[in-house]
């Protein structure tokens, strides 16, 4: 169907994407005057409504946004190439630009944050004070922040895990004693099986909670490192992104484009060789396997969580290949520091120095056992 008295070329279409139950079309304001808009509304009354017409701004140009109501879609209107013969392509092609633009908006809002700006100043000050090129300054700053901020939490995590594992024998003995007491009380009061189970679970949770309070080692404290490491990772990534692309308040840092190294001379461009992104994925997977080897019997929920984290590590490879090389270099440096943390905490001397309690699962030759465990795991899969 052709629209009379309406000449629209392909260059007039700024954006077109379909949304759930509506189609969003954005044209320059110059394409329409009030008369043509009324004629279009008369031809397709279900397409244009007064509440669905709004003014917006794209690239500092005035545009008109027409939101097609759900009635147009439910009415069976078939938009194809014959709808607009003057156009060389179909403007109503389904696209995923809404999700991309929303993610970009979220990143822009997060990047315009006082903490992110302070992180930018820290990076610039470190580079200027040390006199290192930007690639060396990024690596040194990453190592310093990870060892000063996250490494103490990694040690505390190892301490909490060791304390919890040391309490398992006491918890097992407590469980056996409570089970016997519930059995005796059930005989006295003629409890059914469901009542016995509920009484046992309720009292067992109370006793275990009291035990954790007594030893000050609640398992939740073992994940405190996540709430420290994740914000640090986000702020550093956004700060490097701002330094690469610039913001409304400050232009891009010129040093990042000329102070790269090896195959990434320009740190504002992505790594087209994929060497660093693949390295990030492999190191993350290695860290996950090292953590998974700590327990022989993994609960089902923890197993699903491990698989999910493995999938995220794999998905990080294409993501890292499309961000500036300075961000990618930071991610690789952070992964390498995290791996060194995991290996250092396994050392018996270091654990003794940090007063981490000795547990039955500790090994006198942890690195040899780790290498053998990884070898056996991958050999069995092959």
Secondary structure per residue as TSV (DSSP state, phi and psi in degrees):
chain	resnum	aa	ss	phi	psi
A	1	X	-	360.0	130.9
A	2	X	-	-97.6	144.3
A	3	X	-	-92.6	116.3
A	4	X	T	-68.3	148.9
A	5	X	T	55.6	36.3
A	6	X	-	-141.8	103.6
A	7	X	-	-106.5	113.2
A	8	X	-	-130.8	121.4
A	9	X	-	-93.3	170.2
A	10	X	G	-65.0	-29.2
A	11	X	G	-72.4	-13.9
A	12	X	G	-78.6	-15.8
A	13	X	E	-85.6	116.8
A	14	X	E	-85.5	-41.4
A	15	X	E	-161.3	145.1
A	16	X	E	-151.6	123.3
A	17	X	E	-152.7	149.5
A	18	X	E	-93.9	140.6
A	19	X	E	-119.9	167.9
A	20	X	T	-59.4	117.6
A	21	X	T	68.9	13.9
A	22	X	E	-160.6	155.9
A	23	X	E	-118.5	130.4
A	24	X	E	-106.2	122.4
A	25	X	E	-125.4	132.4
A	26	X	E	-123.2	119.5
A	27	X	E	-120.3	153.2
A	28	X	E	-62.1	148.9
A	29	X	G	-63.7	-26.0
A	30	X	G	-68.3	-17.6
A	31	X	G	-72.0	-21.5
A	32	X	-	-125.7	143.8
A	33	X	-	-118.4	176.7
A	34	X	H	-63.1	-35.9
A	35	X	H	-66.3	-46.2
A	36	X	H	-66.3	-34.9
A	37	X	H	-66.1	-38.7
A	38	X	H	-68.4	-38.6
A	39	X	H	-65.0	-38.9
A	40	X	H	-65.6	-37.9
A	41	X	H	-68.1	-34.2
A	42	X	H	-69.0	-36.7
A	43	X	H	-71.4	-42.8
A	44	X	-	-124.1	81.2
A	45	X	T	-65.9	-26.0
A	46	X	T	-81.7	-8.4
A	47	X	T	-89.2	-36.8
A	48	X	-	-122.4	127.8
A	49	X	-	-126.7	155.4
A	50	X	G	-63.9	-34.3
A	51	X	G	-77.0	-13.7
A	52	X	G	-98.0	3.4
A	53	X	E	-104.8	120.9
A	54	X	E	-139.3	159.6
A	55	X	E	-96.1	137.2
A	56	X	E	-139.4	173.3
A	57	X	E	-128.4	123.5
A	58	X	E	-129.2	121.6
A	59	X	T	55.0	41.9
A	60	X	T	60.2	19.0
A	61	X	E	-113.2	137.7
A	62	X	E	-71.1	136.7
A	63	X	E	-136.3	160.9
A	64	X	E	-112.9	131.0
A	65	X	E	-107.4	121.5
A	66	X	E	-106.5	119.0
A	67	X	E	-105.2	117.0
A	68	X	E	-78.0	130.3
A	69	X	-	-72.2	168.8
A	70	X	H	-67.3	-20.6
A	71	X	H	-65.6	-32.4
A	72	X	H	-67.0	-40.3
A	73	X	H	-71.8	-40.0
A	74	X	H	-73.4	-18.2
A	75	X	T	-77.7	-2.2
A	76	X	T	83.0	24.2
A	77	X	-	-68.6	127.3
A	78	X	-	-105.7	104.1
A	79	X	-	-90.1	115.2
A	80	X	-	-135.1	-169.6
A	81	X	G	-67.4	-24.3
A	82	X	G	-75.4	-10.0
A	83	X	G	-65.9	-41.6
A	84	X	-	-127.6	88.8
A	85	X	T	-67.0	-21.7
A	86	X	T	-78.9	-10.2
A	87	X	-	-96.2	140.1
A	88	X	S	-82.2	-8.1
A	89	X	S	-147.2	164.0
A	90	X	-	-82.9	116.5
A	91	X	T	-74.8	-10.4
A	92	X	T	-102.5	31.3
A	93	X	-	-72.4	137.7
A	94	X	-	-71.8	126.6
A	95	X	-	-132.8	163.7
A	96	X	-	-106.4	32.8
A	97	X	H	-74.9	-23.2
A	98	X	H	-65.6	-45.2
A	99	X	H	-65.1	-39.5
A	100	X	H	-64.6	-44.0
A	101	X	H	-66.6	-36.9
A	102	X	H	-66.3	-40.3
A	103	X	H	-63.2	-41.1
A	104	X	H	-63.6	-39.2
A	105	X	H	-64.3	-40.9
A	106	X	H	-63.7	-43.0
A	107	X	H	-63.6	-39.0
A	108	X	H	-64.9	-39.3
A	109	X	H	-67.7	-41.5
A	110	X	H	-67.8	-36.2
A	111	X	H	-69.0	-28.1
A	112	X	S	-89.2	65.4
A	113	X	-	-129.6	145.5
A	114	X	H	-63.1	-36.7
A	115	X	H	-67.2	-39.2
A	116	X	H	-64.5	-41.0
A	117	X	H	-66.1	-36.5
A	118	X	H	-65.5	-37.1
A	119	X	H	-65.5	-38.1
A	120	X	H	-60.1	-45.4
A	121	X	H	-63.1	-36.7
A	122	X	H	-64.0	-42.5
A	123	X	H	-64.8	-44.2
A	124	X	H	-65.7	-42.6
A	125	X	H	-64.2	-40.2
A	126	X	H	-63.6	-41.9
A	127	X	H	-67.4	-41.6
A	128	X	H	-72.3	-36.0
A	129	X	H	-72.8	-40.1
A	130	X	H	-79.8	-26.2
A	131	X	-	76.0	7.0
A	132	X	-	-78.0	155.0
A	133	X	-	-65.2	165.8
A	134	X	H	-62.3	-36.3
A	135	X	H	-65.6	-39.8
A	136	X	H	-71.6	-35.8
A	137	X	H	-66.2	-39.0
A	138	X	H	-63.3	-43.8
A	139	X	H	-65.1	-46.0
A	140	X	H	-64.6	-40.7
A	141	X	H	-64.7	-39.8
A	142	X	H	-63.0	-47.2
A	143	X	H	-61.5	-43.1
A	144	X	H	-65.2	-45.3
A	145	X	H	-66.7	-40.0
A	146	X	I	-67.4	-38.5
A	147	X	I	-76.7	-33.3
A	148	X	I	-81.9	-32.1
A	149	X	I	-104.7	-53.8
A	150	X	I	-89.3	-25.9
A	151	X	H	-64.2	-40.9
A	152	X	H	-59.0	-36.5
A	153	X	H	-70.4	-31.6
A	154	X	H	-66.3	-39.3
A	155	X	H	-65.4	-42.8
A	156	X	H	-64.2	-36.3
A	157	X	H	-62.0	-43.9
A	158	X	H	-63.1	-35.9
A	159	X	H	-65.4	-45.5
A	160	X	H	-64.9	-42.2
A	161	X	H	-63.7	-41.5
A	162	X	H	-64.7	-41.8
A	163	X	H	-63.6	-40.8
A	164	X	H	-65.9	-41.1
A	165	X	H	-67.6	-33.8
A	166	X	H	-69.4	-24.8
A	167	X	T	-85.8	-5.3
A	168	X	H	-63.9	-36.8
A	169	X	H	-64.5	-42.7
A	170	X	H	-66.0	-38.4
A	171	X	H	-66.3	-38.6
A	172	X	H	-65.2	-43.1
A	173	X	H	-64.2	-40.1
A	174	X	H	-63.0	-38.7
A	175	X	H	-65.2	-42.7
A	176	X	H	-63.9	-41.9
A	177	X	H	-67.0	-40.9
A	178	X	H	-68.1	-37.2
A	179	X	H	-62.3	-39.3
A	180	X	H	-67.6	-40.7
A	181	X	H	-64.8	-40.4
A	182	X	H	-65.4	-37.3
A	183	X	H	-63.6	-43.7
A	184	X	H	-65.5	-43.3
A	185	X	H	-67.3	-33.9
A	186	X	H	-64.9	-36.9
A	187	X	H	-65.9	-36.4
A	188	X	H	-72.8	-39.3
A	189	X	H	-108.2	6.2
A	190	X	T	57.7	49.5
A	191	X	-	-76.2	147.6
A	192	X	-	-84.0	178.8
A	193	X	H	-66.3	-39.1
A	194	X	H	-65.9	-40.3
A	195	X	H	-65.0	-41.1
A	196	X	H	-62.0	-40.8
A	197	X	H	-66.5	-44.2
A	198	X	H	-64.6	-40.7
A	199	X	H	-63.8	-41.3
A	200	X	H	-65.5	-47.0
A	201	X	H	-63.3	-42.6
A	202	X	H	-62.9	-47.7
A	203	X	H	-72.1	-31.6
A	204	X	H	-68.4	-41.1
A	205	X	H	-62.8	-39.7
A	206	X	H	-65.5	-43.6
A	207	X	H	-67.2	-40.8
A	208	X	H	-66.6	-39.9
A	209	X	H	-62.3	-42.0
A	210	X	H	-63.9	-35.4
A	211	X	H	-67.0	-42.4
A	212	X	H	-64.1	-38.0
A	213	X	H	-67.1	-38.7
A	214	X	H	-63.8	-41.4
A	215	X	H	-91.9	-5.7
A	216	X	T	54.9	51.4
A	217	X	-	-143.0	49.9
A	218	X	-	-62.8	137.4
A	219	X	G	-58.3	-25.0
A	220	X	G	-61.5	-29.0
A	221	X	G	-67.3	-17.4
A	222	X	G	-72.6	-17.2
A	223	X	G	-104.3	13.0
A	224	X	H	-61.7	-29.6
A	225	X	H	-62.3	-29.8
A	226	X	H	-65.4	-40.6
A	227	X	H	-73.8	-9.1
A	228	X	H	-101.4	-44.0
A	229	X	H	-72.2	-38.7
A	230	X	H	-65.2	-48.5
A	231	X	H	-61.4	-37.9
A	232	X	H	-61.3	-42.3
A	233	X	H	-63.2	-42.6
A	234	X	H	-66.9	-47.0
A	235	X	H	-65.3	-41.3
A	236	X	H	-65.2	-41.9
A	237	X	H	-64.2	-44.3
A	238	X	H	-68.8	-35.6
A	239	X	H	-64.1	-43.5
A	240	X	H	-66.9	-34.3
A	241	X	H	-63.5	-43.5
A	242	X	H	-64.8	-39.6
A	243	X	H	-67.3	-26.5
A	244	X	H	-80.7	-45.5
A	245	X	H	-99.4	-18.9
A	246	X	-	84.8	165.5
A	247	X	-	-131.3	-178.9
A	248	X	S	-66.9	-27.8
A	249	X	S	-88.1	-27.6
A	250	X	S	-142.8	144.1
A	251	X	-	-77.5	171.5
A	252	X	-	-62.7	151.1
A	253	X	-	-76.0	120.9
A	254	X	G	-69.1	-22.6
A	255	X	G	-68.4	-27.6
A	256	X	G	-66.5	-26.8
A	257	X	G	-82.9	-10.7
A	258	X	T	-127.3	-6.8
A	259	X	-	-113.9	48.0
A	260	X	-	-90.3	-163.5
A	261	X	B	-152.9	152.6
A	262	X	T	51.3	-121.6
A	263	X	T	-86.4	3.5
A	264	X	B	-124.8	69.0
A	265	X	S	-67.0	-27.8
A	266	X	-	-110.0	108.9
A	267	X	T	-77.6	-4.7
A	268	X	T	-88.9	-7.9
A	269	X	S	-104.9	153.8
A	270	X	-	-67.7	160.3
A	271	X	-	-82.3	100.6
A	272	X	T	-72.4	-16.6
A	273	X	T	-81.8	-14.5
A	274	X	-	65.2	15.0
A	275	X	H	-67.6	-50.6
A	276	X	H	-67.1	-44.8
A	277	X	H	-58.8	-42.2
A	278	X	H	-66.6	-37.4
A	279	X	H	-62.0	-38.4
A	280	X	H	-61.9	-47.1
A	281	X	H	-63.1	-42.5
A	282	X	H	-66.7	-41.6
A	283	X	H	-68.1	-39.6
A	284	X	H	-62.1	-42.2
A	285	X	H	-65.1	-37.0
A	286	X	H	-64.8	-41.0
A	287	X	H	-62.5	-42.2
A	288	X	H	-63.0	-41.2
A	289	X	H	-68.5	-35.2
A	290	X	H	-63.9	-43.0
A	291	X	H	-66.9	-39.0
A	292	X	H	-67.6	-26.2
A	293	X	T	-74.6	-9.5
A	294	X	T	-67.9	-30.0
A	295	X	-	-119.4	132.9
A	296	X	S	-77.7	-41.2
A	297	X	S	-107.3	111.5
A	298	X	-	-103.4	129.1
A	299	X	-	-59.0	158.1
A	300	X	H	-62.7	-42.1
A	301	X	H	-64.6	-41.6
A	302	X	H	-67.6	-31.9
A	303	X	H	-65.8	-43.2
A	304	X	H	-63.5	-39.3
A	305	X	H	-64.2	-39.1
A	306	X	H	-63.4	-41.9
A	307	X	H	-64.1	-38.5
A	308	X	H	-64.4	-43.1
A	309	X	H	-66.3	-35.8
A	310	X	H	-60.9	-43.0
A	311	X	H	-63.2	-39.2
A	312	X	H	-63.8	-39.5
A	313	X	H	-63.2	-38.2
A	314	X	H	-69.6	-39.5
A	315	X	H	-67.9	-21.9
A	316	X	H	-68.9	-19.7
A	317	X	H	-64.9	-55.1
A	318	X	H	-67.0	-29.1
A	319	X	H	-65.7	-44.6
A	320	X	H	-66.0	-25.8
A	321	X	T	-75.9	-7.8
A	322	X	T	-119.1	11.9
A	323	X	S	-109.5	164.2
A	324	X	-	-56.9	149.7
A	325	X	H	-63.3	-27.7
A	326	X	H	-66.4	-39.2
A	327	X	H	-67.1	-42.5
A	328	X	H	-62.4	-39.7
A	329	X	H	-66.1	-37.4
A	330	X	H	-64.2	-43.9
A	331	X	H	-61.2	-42.6
A	332	X	H	-64.7	-43.2
A	333	X	H	-62.7	-41.2
A	334	X	H	-64.8	-39.6
A	335	X	H	-64.2	-42.7
A	336	X	H	-64.2	-39.1
A	337	X	H	-67.1	-40.5
A	338	X	H	-61.3	-39.8
A	339	X	H	-64.6	-40.5
A	340	X	H	-65.1	-34.2
A	341	X	H	-62.4	-45.7
A	342	X	H	-62.5	-40.6
A	343	X	H	-72.7	-37.9
A	344	X	H	-68.1	-37.2
A	345	X	H	-69.0	-20.1
A	346	X	T	-77.8	-12.8
A	347	X	-	-69.2	127.7
A	348	X	H	-61.1	-38.9
A	349	X	H	-65.5	-42.3
A	350	X	H	-66.6	-40.9
A	351	X	H	-62.7	-39.3
A	352	X	H	-67.9	-38.0
A	353	X	H	-64.9	-37.7
A	354	X	T	-86.4	2.8
A	355	X	T	60.5	39.3
A	356	X	-	-81.7	125.9
A	357	X	-	-58.3	140.5
A	358	X	-	-74.9	137.2
A	359	X	-	-126.5	159.4
A	360	X	T	-59.3	-28.7
A	361	X	T	-79.7	-5.0
A	362	X	-	-66.6	144.0
A	363	X	-	-115.8	145.9
A	364	X	T	-77.0	-22.8
A	365	X	T	-123.3	69.9
A	366	X	H	-65.5	-38.0
A	367	X	H	-72.0	-37.2
A	368	X	H	-66.6	-42.0
A	369	X	H	-66.3	-35.9
A	370	X	H	-65.3	-45.1
A	371	X	H	-62.3	-41.1
A	372	X	H	-67.8	-39.3
A	373	X	H	-64.6	-43.0
A	374	X	H	-64.8	-38.1
A	375	X	H	-65.2	-44.7
A	376	X	H	-65.2	-38.5
A	377	X	H	-65.5	-46.0
A	378	X	H	-75.5	-28.0
A	379	X	H	-67.5	-39.9
A	380	X	H	-66.2	-36.9
A	381	X	H	-69.4	-32.1
A	382	X	-	-80.4	360.0
